[in-house]
Amino acid sequence: MVSGATVVVKGVLCLLACMSLGSWTIIFFKWIHLSGVRRRAVRDLAEFDATADLSKGVEVLRIAIKSPLYPIAFGALAEMRQLEKTSMHPSLLFRISGENLQRVLKQEVDKQLGELAKTLSFLATCANAAPFIGLFGTVWGIMHSFHSIGLQKTAALAAVAPGISEALVATAIGLAVAIPAAIAYNSFLGLLHGIETELNIFSGSFLNRAQRELPWMQGAKAKKN
């Protein structure tokens, strides 16, 4: 059926084949990557909470292999160093330090999620566009079949059925591309939501420990000074 299709239908099928190859490649590697990130996030969060103080917790994350939490901690530490170097009054420093750290932690979490979500837009494109691309091939093939009916001056089923069946292959392949892409995309969104939860929990834990353990972030000590 494919060999007897028109050039346009063959082009549509080639495009769908490329989309299918790309989506399955992304599905395979993204599933491994996101599953590993979530496992490491859960593991590293537990290890961070089990440490005695903030510095030891950050060191545990630093030596962990590909920890998704360390870049967040690193960004927060960089902001804390900048705050420590300022010559603000302690009360003012106390007031803005928590807000600054919250913003930095949120920015780092968003940055991590943005990196993890790369290439997912291609799966969404395949899920939405592949059926319509296949339908275009089908419509074109049916138009060609009706044109053949006019040339042959016969509407016999034997004359039009092969062309119509060749055209319908494009719609079937379009659906075969779209359905796995849609399922994978929604599954990856669920994985990303789980990872985001772990990263937000870590951000809250990091901020709480910083406010408990660092003198310049403690309001009572700031007021005494």
Sine and cosine of phi, psi and omega as CSV:
sin_phi,cos_phi,sin_psi,cos_psi,sin_omega,cos_omega
0.00,0.00,-0.63,0.77,0.00,-1.00
-0.93,0.38,-0.66,0.75,-0.05,-1.00
-0.91,0.41,-0.46,0.89,-0.01,-1.00
-1.00,-0.03,0.01,1.00,-0.03,-1.00
-0.97,0.25,0.26,-0.97,0.02,-1.00
-0.96,0.29,0.20,-0.98,-0.02,-1.00
-0.89,0.46,-0.64,0.77,0.00,-1.00
-0.90,0.43,-0.70,0.71,0.01,-1.00
-0.90,0.44,-0.65,0.76,0.05,-1.00
-0.89,0.46,-0.63,0.78,0.05,-1.00
-0.89,0.45,-0.65,0.76,0.05,-1.00
-0.89,0.45,-0.67,0.74,0.00,-1.00
-0.91,0.41,-0.61,0.79,0.06,-1.00
-0.90,0.43,-0.67,0.75,0.04,-1.00
-0.89,0.46,-0.69,0.72,0.02,-1.00
-0.90,0.43,-0.59,0.80,0.04,-1.00
-0.90,0.43,-0.65,0.76,0.04,-1.00
-0.91,0.42,-0.66,0.75,0.04,-1.00
-0.89,0.45,-0.64,0.77,0.01,-1.00
-0.91,0.42,-0.70,0.72,0.02,-1.00
-0.88,0.47,-0.70,0.72,0.01,-1.00
-0.90,0.43,-0.68,0.73,-0.04,-1.00
-0.92,0.38,-0.65,0.76,0.02,-1.00
-0.93,0.37,-0.55,0.83,0.08,-1.00
-0.90,0.44,-0.71,0.70,0.02,-1.00
-0.90,0.44,-0.68,0.73,0.00,-1.00
-0.85,0.52,-0.72,0.69,-0.07,-1.00
-0.90,0.44,-0.80,0.61,-0.08,-1.00
-0.96,0.28,-0.57,0.82,-0.03,-1.00
-0.94,0.35,-0.59,0.81,0.01,-1.00
-0.90,0.43,-0.70,0.71,0.04,-1.00
-0.88,0.47,-0.71,0.70,-0.08,-1.00
-0.91,0.41,-0.78,0.63,-0.06,-1.00
-0.93,0.38,-0.60,0.80,0.05,-1.00
-0.89,0.45,-0.66,0.75,0.03,-1.00
-0.91,0.41,-0.65,0.76,0.01,-1.00
-0.89,0.46,-0.67,0.74,-0.02,-1.00
-0.92,0.40,-0.67,0.74,0.03,-1.00
-0.88,0.48,-0.70,0.72,-0.01,-1.00
-0.92,0.39,-0.58,0.81,0.02,-1.00
-0.90,0.43,-0.70,0.71,0.03,-1.00
-0.89,0.46,-0.71,0.70,-0.01,-1.00
-0.89,0.45,-0.75,0.66,-0.07,-1.00
-0.93,0.37,-0.56,0.83,0.04,-1.00
-0.90,0.44,-0.67,0.74,0.04,-1.00
-0.90,0.44,-0.66,0.75,0.01,-1.00
-0.93,0.37,-0.61,0.79,0.03,-1.00
-0.90,0.43,-0.70,0.71,-0.02,-1.00
-0.92,0.38,-0.42,0.91,-0.04,-1.00
-0.99,0.12,-0.18,0.98,-0.03,-1.00
-0.97,0.24,0.34,-0.94,-0.09,-1.00
-0.96,0.26,-0.59,0.81,-0.02,-1.00
-0.56,-0.83,0.06,-1.00,-0.10,-0.99
-0.91,0.41,-0.67,0.74,-0.03,-1.00
-0.90,0.44,-0.65,0.76,0.04,-1.00
-0.93,0.37,-0.58,0.81,0.04,-1.00
-0.90,0.45,-0.68,0.74,0.02,-1.00
-0.92,0.40,-0.60,0.80,0.02,-1.00
-0.91,0.42,-0.62,0.79,0.05,-1.00
-0.88,0.48,-0.67,0.75,0.02,-1.00
-0.93,0.37,-0.58,0.81,-0.04,-1.00
-0.90,0.43,-0.65,0.76,-0.05,-1.00
-1.00,0.06,-0.16,0.99,0.04,-1.00
-0.93,0.36,0.56,-0.83,-0.04,-1.00
-0.98,0.22,0.87,-0.49,0.05,-1.00
0.77,0.63,0.74,0.68,0.00,-1.00
-0.94,0.34,0.80,-0.59,0.06,-1.00
-0.97,0.25,-0.18,0.98,-0.03,-1.00
-1.00,-0.01,-0.44,0.90,-0.09,-1.00
-0.89,0.46,-0.68,0.74,0.04,-1.00
-0.84,0.54,-0.55,0.83,0.04,-1.00
-0.93,0.37,-0.72,0.69,0.03,-1.00
-0.90,0.45,-0.63,0.78,-0.01,-1.00
-0.89,0.45,-0.69,0.72,0.04,-1.00
-0.89,0.45,-0.64,0.77,0.02,-1.00
-0.92,0.39,-0.64,0.77,0.03,-1.00
-0.89,0.45,-0.63,0.77,0.03,-1.00
-0.88,0.47,-0.66,0.75,0.04,-1.00
-0.92,0.38,-0.63,0.78,0.02,-1.00
-0.90,0.44,-0.62,0.78,0.04,-1.00
-0.90,0.44,-0.64,0.77,0.03,-1.00
-0.91,0.42,-0.63,0.78,0.02,-1.00
-0.92,0.39,-0.62,0.78,0.00,-1.00
-0.91,0.42,-0.48,0.88,-0.04,-1.00
-0.99,0.16,-0.22,0.98,-0.05,-1.00
-0.95,0.30,0.37,-0.93,0.00,-1.00
-0.96,-0.26,0.48,0.88,-0.01,-1.00
-0.94,0.34,0.36,-0.93,0.15,-0.99
-0.91,0.42,0.63,-0.77,-0.05,-1.00
-0.79,0.61,-0.62,0.78,-0.01,-1.00
-0.91,0.41,-0.63,0.78,0.04,-1.00
-0.94,0.35,-0.64,0.77,0.02,-1.00
-0.89,0.46,-0.66,0.75,0.03,-1.00
-0.88,0.47,-0.63,0.77,-0.08,-1.00
-0.93,0.37,-0.62,0.79,-0.09,-1.00
-1.00,-0.09,-0.31,0.95,-0.10,-0.99
-0.90,0.45,-0.70,0.72,0.00,-1.00
-0.89,0.46,-0.67,0.74,0.01,-1.00
-0.91,0.42,-0.67,0.74,0.02,-1.00
-0.88,0.48,-0.72,0.70,-0.02,-1.00
-0.91,0.42,-0.63,0.78,0.04,-1.00
-0.87,0.50,-0.70,0.71,0.01,-1.00
-0.90,0.44,-0.69,0.72,-0.02,-1.00
-0.90,0.44,-0.70,0.72,0.01,-1.00
-0.88,0.48,-0.67,0.74,0.03,-1.00
-0.90,0.43,-0.66,0.75,0.03,-1.00
-0.88,0.48,-0.66,0.75,-0.01,-1.00
-0.93,0.37,-0.62,0.79,0.06,-1.00
-0.89,0.45,-0.71,0.70,0.02,-1.00
-0.89,0.47,-0.61,0.80,0.01,-1.00
-0.90,0.43,-0.69,0.73,0.03,-1.00
-0.89,0.46,-0.69,0.72,0.00,-1.00
-0.91,0.41,-0.60,0.80,0.05,-1.00
-0.89,0.47,-0.65,0.76,0.04,-1.00
-0.91,0.41,-0.65,0.76,-0.03,-1.00
-0.94,0.34,-0.48,0.88,-0.06,-1.00
-1.00,0.09,-0.04,1.00,0.01,-1.00
-0.86,0.52,0.58,-0.81,0.01,-1.00
0.97,0.26,-0.18,0.98,0.05,-1.00
-0.93,0.38,-0.45,0.89,0.02,-1.00
-0.89,0.45,-0.50,0.87,0.04,-1.00
-0.91,0.41,-0.63,0.77,0.04,-1.00
-0.90,0.43,-0.65,0.76,0.04,-1.00
-0.90,0.44,-0.64,0.77,0.03,-1.00
-0.89,0.45,-0.70,0.71,0.03,-1.00
-0.88,0.47,-0.68,0.73,-0.03,-1.00
-0.90,0.44,-0.60,0.80,-0.06,-1.00
-1.00,0.05,-0.60,0.80,-0.16,-0.99
-1.00,-0.06,-0.51,0.86,-0.11,-0.99
-0.84,0.54,-0.70,0.72,0.02,-1.00
-0.87,0.49,-0.61,0.79,-0.02,-1.00
-0.96,0.28,-0.56,0.83,0.08,-1.00
-0.90,0.43,-0.69,0.72,0.06,-1.00
-0.89,0.45,-0.63,0.78,0.03,-1.00
-0.90,0.43,-0.60,0.80,0.06,-1.00
-0.87,0.50,-0.70,0.72,0.04,-1.00
-0.88,0.47,-0.63,0.78,0.02,-1.00
-0.91,0.42,-0.73,0.68,0.00,-1.00
-0.87,0.50,-0.69,0.73,0.01,-1.00
-0.89,0.46,-0.67,0.74,0.00,-1.00
-0.91,0.42,-0.63,0.78,0.02,-1.00
-0.93,0.38,-0.63,0.77,0.08,-1.00
-0.85,0.52,-0.67,0.74,0.02,-1.00
-0.90,0.44,-0.62,0.78,0.00,-1.00
-0.91,0.42,-0.69,0.72,0.03,-1.00
-0.91,0.41,-0.57,0.82,0.08,-1.00
-0.90,0.44,-0.62,0.78,0.04,-1.00
-0.91,0.41,-0.57,0.82,0.05,-1.00
-0.87,0.50,-0.67,0.74,0.00,-1.00
-0.91,0.41,-0.61,0.79,-0.01,-1.00
-0.94,0.33,-0.64,0.77,-0.05,-1.00
-0.99,0.11,-0.24,0.97,0.00,-1.00
0.83,0.56,0.65,0.76,0.06,-1.00
-0.48,-0.88,0.62,-0.78,0.04,-1.00
-0.94,-0.33,0.39,0.92,0.00,-1.00
-0.88,0.48,0.61,-0.79,-0.03,-1.00
-0.86,0.51,-0.60,0.80,-0.01,-1.00
-0.89,0.45,-0.43,0.90,-0.04,-1.00
-0.99,0.10,-0.54,0.84,-0.10,-1.00
-0.97,-0.24,-0.39,0.92,-0.08,-1.00
-0.87,0.49,-0.70,0.71,-0.01,-1.00
-0.86,0.51,-0.69,0.72,-0.01,-1.00
-0.91,0.42,-0.65,0.76,0.00,-1.00
-0.93,0.38,-0.66,0.76,0.02,-1.00
-0.90,0.43,-0.61,0.79,0.06,-1.00
-0.89,0.45,-0.63,0.78,-0.03,-1.00
-0.93,0.36,-0.63,0.78,-0.03,-1.00
-0.92,0.39,-0.36,0.93,0.06,-1.00
-0.85,0.53,-0.60,0.80,-0.03,-1.00
-0.88,0.47,-0.68,0.73,0.03,-1.00
-0.91,0.42,-0.66,0.75,0.01,-1.00
-0.88,0.47,-0.69,0.72,0.00,-1.00
-0.93,0.36,-0.60,0.80,0.07,-1.00
-0.86,0.52,-0.68,0.74,0.06,-1.00
-0.92,0.38,-0.61,0.80,0.02,-1.00
-0.90,0.43,-0.48,0.88,0.07,-1.00
-0.98,0.20,-0.67,0.75,-0.15,-0.99
-0.96,0.28,-0.64,0.77,-0.12,-0.99
-0.90,0.44,-0.77,0.64,0.05,-1.00
-0.88,0.47,-0.60,0.80,0.00,-1.00
-0.90,0.44,-0.66,0.75,0.01,-1.00
-0.92,0.40,-0.69,0.73,0.02,-1.00
-0.89,0.45,-0.71,0.70,-0.01,-1.00
-0.90,0.43,-0.66,0.75,-0.01,-1.00
-0.87,0.49,-0.72,0.70,0.01,-1.00
-0.92,0.39,-0.59,0.81,0.05,-1.00
-0.91,0.42,-0.66,0.75,0.00,-1.00
-0.93,0.37,-0.56,0.83,0.08,-1.00
-0.88,0.47,-0.63,0.78,0.07,-1.00
-0.90,0.44,-0.67,0.74,0.05,-1.00
-0.89,0.45,-0.68,0.74,0.02,-1.00
-0.89,0.45,-0.60,0.80,0.04,-1.00
-0.90,0.44,-0.65,0.76,0.05,-1.00
-0.90,0.43,-0.66,0.75,0.03,-1.00
-0.90,0.43,-0.68,0.74,0.01,-1.00
-0.87,0.50,-0.63,0.78,0.04,-1.00
-0.88,0.48,-0.72,0.70,0.01,-1.00
-0.90,0.44,-0.66,0.75,0.00,-1.00
-0.91,0.41,-0.63,0.78,0.02,-1.00
-0.93,0.36,-0.61,0.79,0.07,-1.00
-0.89,0.46,-0.67,0.74,0.03,-1.00
-0.90,0.44,-0.66,0.75,0.01,-1.00
-0.86,0.50,-0.70,0.72,0.03,-1.00
-0.90,0.43,-0.67,0.75,0.01,-1.00
-0.91,0.42,-0.66,0.75,0.01,-1.00
-0.89,0.46,-0.72,0.69,-0.02,-1.00
-0.90,0.43,-0.66,0.75,0.01,-1.00
-0.88,0.47,-0.69,0.72,-0.02,-1.00
-0.93,0.37,-0.61,0.79,0.04,-1.00
-0.89,0.46,-0.68,0.73,-0.01,-1.00
-0.94,0.34,-0.48,0.88,0.04,-1.00
-0.98,0.20,-0.62,0.78,-0.21,-0.98
-0.99,-0.14,-0.41,0.91,-0.06,-1.00
-1.00,-0.07,0.85,-0.53,-0.07,-1.00
-0.85,0.53,-0.65,0.76,-0.08,-1.00
-0.96,0.29,-0.12,0.99,0.07,-1.00
-0.97,-0.24,0.12,0.99,-0.02,-1.00
-0.98,-0.21,0.84,-0.54,-0.11,-0.99
-0.88,0.47,-0.64,0.77,-0.06,-1.00
-0.89,0.45,-0.71,0.71,0.00,-1.00
-0.93,0.37,-0.58,0.82,0.02,-1.00
-0.90,0.44,-0.63,0.78,-0.01,-1.00
-0.93,0.36,-0.58,0.81,0.04,-1.00
-0.90,0.44,-0.62,0.79,0.01,-1.00
-0.95,0.33,0.00,0.00,0.00,0.00
